[in-house]
């Protein structure tokens, strides 16, 4: 087994040790551990990095370097714990969770995979073949933990993959269901075609002609250049330019741009630095006379990749610079180490959906935890959720 005393207790931001660090038996050699606080023990950090290479589903948002940057900049005020599950001494999965309140319109507290506004896929990293064992450990730990209220809610989980199927199997083994309470579809890029052939197949000729016309008109204003980040020495400058570009647009006006809040701006800088160090960053820009008018950040986790952030200069909106840089992005299909890209875009995104033909589904799942009171709260919350959904459906048909 992997006794808890061998794990160095993490320190919180005040320097005081956390109030709990427990190891709870699951089944056989499976044990689950709970690390409260906003840092990661050194041994877990190294094992977490190693886990990514053998995970059944690629997800940059669940890799150590992404979570560490988020904890350092976005975790203040959140009740966060990192749950690790091991078979013997070997790490088979890890998931950050938080205690939150307000399940839809129902003011109850519950456990949720830690989600913040910069996270677009919540599927945890789990060692291939160990998915049911991982979720068995997580459910056993939460069942026994007095700090875990009411039920487990998982957001933005890749639907029907091995991690999702492992969750369903682990829940069913304990006589529980794992109902999907919400689902949405978003653009996904995957093809054996090269970039040009994919573009010609995905976009009708009339639209391609219009895009060529816009690019030519933009070229009349100055020198157009597509560039990719090749040196860490200019990463800070590129980050500055991206943050300024995004803030100058509609996100800045709405207050949702990264630069509108110091923590999110710092998160962006720390994240891109960590991604570069991990060999996981692709940073593209479309320049007009040396000044960026569109920028795009991709995060790579072969065989997968994720389109993380994009921004464009609205002064040139008539030339569709966002579309032009997305056309350059299609060249990800020609990389030998990347088989697909997740758009991370909202459902029915007008620009991405017009260029990418494939779709992936992400879901939310709610699972009850053990205990009579927890069961009552879970049942009441689900009943209210179903009632509100039915009411919205009826209201929509009445319009």
C-alpha positions in Angstrom: 0.0 0.0 0.0 1.0 3.7 -0.1 0.8 4.9 3.5 -0.3 8.5 3.9 2.6 9.3 6.2 5.0 8.9 3.2 3.3 11.9 1.5 4.7 15.3 2.3 1.9 17.5 3.6 1.4 20.5 1.3 1.6 24.0 2.7 -1.1 26.6 2.2 -0.4 30.2 1.3 -0.1 31.2 5.0 2.6 28.6 5.5 0.5 26.5 7.9 -0.1 22.8 7.2 -3.5 21.8 6.0 -6.0 20.4 8.4 -6.4 17.0 6.7 -4.5 14.4 4.7 -6.1 11.0 4.8 -5.8 7.7 3.1 -8.9 5.6 2.8 -9.0 1.9 1.5 -11.0 1.2 -1.6 -10.8 -2.3 -3.0 -7.9 -4.6 -3.1 -4.7 -2.6 -3.5 -6.5 0.6 -4.5 -6.1 3.5 -2.1 -7.3 7.1 -2.5 -5.7 10.1 -0.9 -6.9 13.6 -0.2 -4.6 16.6 -0.4 -6.3 19.8 0.7 -4.8 23.2 0.0 -3.5 25.0 -3.0 -0.2 23.2 -3.8 0.9 19.8 -4.8 3.2 17.5 -2.8 6.5 16.9 -4.6 6.2 13.2 -5.1 2.6 13.5 -6.4 3.8 16.2 -8.8 6.4 14.0 -10.4 4.1 11.0 -10.6 1.4 13.3 -12.1 3.8 14.4 -14.8 4.6 10.7 -15.5 0.9 9.8 -15.6 0.2 12.1 -18.5 2.3 9.8 -20.8 0.1 6.8 -20.1 -3.3 8.5 -19.7 -6.2 6.9 -21.5 -7.5 10.3 -22.7 -5.3 13.3 -23.4 -6.4 16.5 -21.6 -4.0 19.4 -21.2 -6.4 21.0 -18.7 -5.8 18.1 -16.3 -2.0 18.0 -16.7 0.2 19.0 -13.8 1.6 22.1 -15.3 -1.9 23.5 -16.2 -3.3 22.7 -12.7 -0.3 24.1 -10.9 -0.6 27.4 -12.8 -4.3 27.6 -12.0 -3.8 26.8 -8.3 -1.1 29.5 -8.0 -3.2 32.2 -9.6 -6.9 31.3 -9.6 -7.4 29.2 -6.5 -7.7 31.9 -3.9 -10.9 31.5 -1.9 -11.9 28.1 -3.3 -12.2 25.0 -1.1 -9.9 22.8 -3.3 -8.6 19.3 -2.7 -6.5 17.1 -5.0 -7.6 13.5 -4.9 -5.1 10.9 -6.0 -5.7 7.2 -6.5 -3.0 4.6 -6.4 -2.6 0.9 -7.0 0.1 0.1 -4.5 2.7 2.8 -5.0 1.7 3.6 -8.6 -0.5 6.6 -9.4 -3.4 5.6 -11.6 -5.3 8.9 -11.6 -5.7 12.3 -10.1 -8.5 14.9 -10.0 -8.7 18.3 -8.3 -12.1 18.9 -6.7 -13.8 21.7 -4.9 -16.8 22.2 -2.6 -19.2 24.6 -4.2 -22.8 25.7 -3.6 -25.8 26.4 -5.7 -26.7 23.4 -7.9 -28.6 25.3 -10.6 -31.4 27.0 -8.7 -31.0 24.8 -5.7 -28.9 26.4 -2.9 -27.0 23.2 -1.7 -23.3 22.4 -1.3 -21.7 19.6 -3.3 -18.4 18.3 -4.6 -17.4 19.1 -8.1 -14.3 18.6 -10.2 -12.5 21.9 -9.9 -13.7 24.1 -12.8 -12.7 27.7 -13.4 -13.4 30.0 -16.4 -10.1 29.1 -18.1 -10.8 25.3 -18.1 -12.6 23.8 -21.1 -12.4 20.1 -20.4 -12.9 18.4 -17.0 -11.9 14.8 -17.8 -9.2 13.7 -15.3 -6.0 12.0 -16.2 -6.4 8.3 -15.6 -4.0 5.5 -16.5 -5.1 3.5 -19.4 -7.0 0.4 -18.3 -7.5 1.7 -14.7 -10.6 3.8 -15.2 -13.1 1.8 -13.1 -10.5 1.4 -10.3 -9.8 5.1 -10.3 -13.4 6.1 -9.9 -13.9 3.3 -7.3 -11.1 5.0 -5.2 -12.7 8.5 -5.7 -16.2 7.4 -4.7 -14.9 5.4 -1.7 -13.0 8.4 -0.5 -15.9 10.9 -0.9 -18.3 8.4 0.6 -16.2 8.3 3.8 -15.1 12.0 3.9 -17.1 14.2 6.3 -16.0 17.3 4.3 -17.7 16.0 1.1 -21.3 17.3 1.0 -24.3 15.6 -0.7 -23.2 14.5 -4.1 -20.5 14.6 -6.8 -21.1 16.7 -9.9 -18.7 16.4 -12.8 -18.6 19.1 -15.5 -17.3 19.1 -19.0 -16.5 15.4 -19.2 -15.7 13.9 -22.6 -18.7 11.7 -23.4 -18.4 8.0 -24.1 -14.7 7.8 -23.7 -12.9 5.3 -21.4 -12.9 7.7 -18.4 -16.7 8.2 -18.7 -17.3 4.5 -19.2 -15.1 3.7 -16.2 -17.2 6.1 -14.1 -20.4 4.4 -15.1 -19.0 1.0 -14.3 -17.7 2.1 -10.9 -21.0 3.7 -10.0 -23.0 0.7 -11.1 -20.8 -1.6 -9.0 -22.0 0.4 -6.0 -25.6 0.2 -7.0 -25.7 3.8 -8.3 -26.4 5.5 -11.5 -24.3 8.1 -13.2 -26.9 10.2 -15.0 -26.0 12.7 -17.7 -27.7 15.9 -16.6 -26.5 18.1 -19.4 -24.8 17.6 -22.8 -23.5 19.9 -25.5 -21.6 19.5 -28.7 -18.6 21.5 -30.0 -16.4 21.6 -33.0 -13.7 19.0 -33.3 -11.0 18.7 -35.9 -9.8 15.2 -37.1 -9.0 14.0 -40.5 -6.5 12.1 -42.6 -6.6 14.9 -45.2 -4.0 17.7 -45.3 -4.9 21.2 -44.5 -5.7 22.4 -48.1 -7.8 19.2 -48.9 -9.7 19.5 -45.7 -10.4 23.2 -46.3 -11.7 22.5 -49.8 -13.9 19.7 -48.6 -15.3 21.5 -45.5 -15.9 25.0 -47.1 -18.0 25.5 -50.2 -16.3 27.2 -53.2 -18.2 30.4 -53.0 -17.1 30.9 -49.4 -13.5 30.1 -50.2 -13.6 32.7 -53.0 -14.9 35.3 -50.6 -12.1 34.5 -48.1 -9.4 34.8 -50.8 -10.9 38.2 -51.7 -10.7 39.4 -48.1 -7.1 38.2 -47.7 -6.2 40.0 -51.0 -7.9 43.2 -49.8 -6.1 43.0 -46.4 -2.8 42.6 -48.3 -3.5 45.9 -50.1 -3.1 47.6 -46.6 0.4 46.3 -46.0 2.6 43.2 -45.6 0.8 40.1 -44.3 2.9 37.6 -42.4 1.8 34.4 -40.4 4.3 33.7 -37.6 4.7 31.0 -34.9 6.5 31.4 -31.6 10.0 30.0 -31.9 11.8 31.4 -29.0 11.1 31.7 -25.3 12.9 35.1 -25.4 9.9 36.8 -27.0 7.2 34.9 -25.1 6.6 37.7 -22.6 6.2 40.2 -25.4 3.8 38.0 -27.3 1.7 37.5 -24.1 1.6 41.3 -23.7 0.4 41.7 -27.3 -2.2 39.0 -26.9 -3.6 40.4 -23.7 -3.8 43.9 -25.2 -5.4 42.6 -28.4 -8.1 40.7 -26.5 -8.8 43.5 -24.1 -9.3 46.0 -27.0 -12.2 43.9 -28.3 -15.7 42.8 -27.1 -14.3 40.8 -24.2 -12.7 43.9 -22.9 -15.9 45.8 -23.1 -17.8 43.0 -21.3 -15.1 42.7 -18.7 -14.2 39.1 -19.5 -10.8 39.6 -21.2 -7.9 38.0 -19.4 -6.3 41.4 -18.8 -9.4 42.7 -17.0 -8.3 41.0 -13.8 -4.8 40.6 -12.5 -5.2 36.9 -11.5 -6.3 35.8 -15.0 -3.6 37.9 -16.7 -1.0 36.3 -14.4 -2.5 32.9 -15.0 -2.1 33.4 -18.7 1.5 34.3 -18.4 2.4 31.5 -16.0 0.5 29.0 -18.0 2.1 29.8 -21.3 5.5 29.8 -19.7 4.8 26.3 -18.2 3.4 25.1 -21.5 6.5 26.2 -23.4 8.7 24.4 -20.8 6.6 21.3 -21.3 6.8 21.5 -25.1 3.1 21.9 -25.2 2.7 25.4 -26.6 1.8 26.5 -30.1 1.4 30.3 -30.4 0.4 31.7 -33.8 -0.1 35.3 -35.0 -1.2 37.1 -38.1 0.7 40.3 -38.6 0.0 43.3 -40.7 3.3 45.3 -41.2 4.7 43.6 -38.1 1.8 44.3 -35.8 -0.5 41.4 -34.7 -4.1 41.6 -35.9 -5.0 38.0 -34.9 -3.4 35.7 -32.4 -4.1 32.0 -31.4 -2.9 29.8 -28.6 -3.0 26.1 -28.9 -2.0 23.6 -26.1 -0.6 20.3 -27.2 -0.9 16.9 -25.6 -0.2 14.3 -28.3 -2.1 12.7 -29.8 -4.5 15.5 -28.9 -4.4 19.3 -29.1 -6.6 22.1 -27.8 -7.4 25.5 -29.3 -7.2 27.5 -26.0 -7.4 31.2 -26.8 -7.9 33.5 -29.8 -8.1 37.2 -30.2 -8.3 39.6 -33.2 -8.2 43.3 -33.9 -11.8 44.4 -34.4 -10.5 47.4 -36.5 -9.9 44.8 -39.2 -13.0 42.8 -38.7 -14.2 43.4 -42.3 -11.2 41.2 -43.4 -12.0 38.3 -41.1 -8.6 38.0 -39.5 -10.0 35.4 -37.1 -10.9 33.2 -40.0 -7.6 33.7 -41.7 -5.6 32.6 -38.7 -7.9 29.6 -38.3 -7.1 28.6 -41.8 -3.4 28.5 -40.8 -4.4 26.5 -37.8 -5.7 23.7 -40.1 -2.0 22.8 -40.7 -2.2 21.0 -37.3 -3.6 18.1 -39.4 -0.2 17.7 -41.0 1.7 17.2 -37.8 2.8 13.6 -37.3 2.3 13.6 -33.5 -1.2 15.2 -33.4 -4.3 13.3 -34.5 -7.0 15.8 -33.4 -7.8 19.2 -32.0 -10.6 20.2 -29.6 -11.9 23.6 -30.4 -12.8 24.3 -26.8 -15.4 26.6 -28.3 -19.0 27.1 -27.2 -21.7 25.1 -29.0 -22.7 26.5 -32.4 -19.7 28.9 -32.5 -20.3 30.7 -35.8 -16.7 30.9 -37.0 -15.3 27.5 -35.9 -18.4 25.6 -36.8 -18.2 26.9 -40.4 -14.6 25.5 -40.8 -14.5 22.3 -38.8 -16.8 19.5 -39.7 -16.4 17.0 -36.8 -18.0 17.3 -33.4 -17.3 16.0 -29.9 -19.8 15.8 -27.0 -19.1 16.9 -23.5 -21.4 16.1 -20.6 -22.2 16.9 -17.0 -22.8 13.9 -14.6 -24.2 13.9 -11.1 -23.7 10.9 -8.7 -25.0 10.5 -5.2 -22.7 9.8 -2.3 -23.4 7.3 0.5 -25.6 8.3 3.4 -29.3 8.9 4.0 -29.1 12.7 4.2 -26.9 12.9 1.1 -29.4 10.7 -0.7 -32.3 13.0 0.2 -30.5 16.1 -0.9 -29.4 14.4 -4.1 -32.9 13.2 -4.9 -34.4 16.7 -4.2 -31.8 18.4 -6.3 -32.3 16.1 -9.3 -36.1 16.4 -9.0 -35.9 20.2 -9.1 -33.4 20.1 -12.0 -35.7 17.9 -14.0 -38.7 20.1 -13.2 -36.9 23.3 -14.3 -35.8 21.6 -17.5 -39.4 20.5 -18.3 -40.7 24.0 -17.5 -38.1 25.6 -19.9 -39.1 23.1 -22.6 -42.8 23.8 -22.2 -42.1 27.6 -22.1 -40.1 27.3 -25.3 -42.8 25.4 -27.1 -45.4 28.0 -26.0 -43.5 30.9 -27.7 
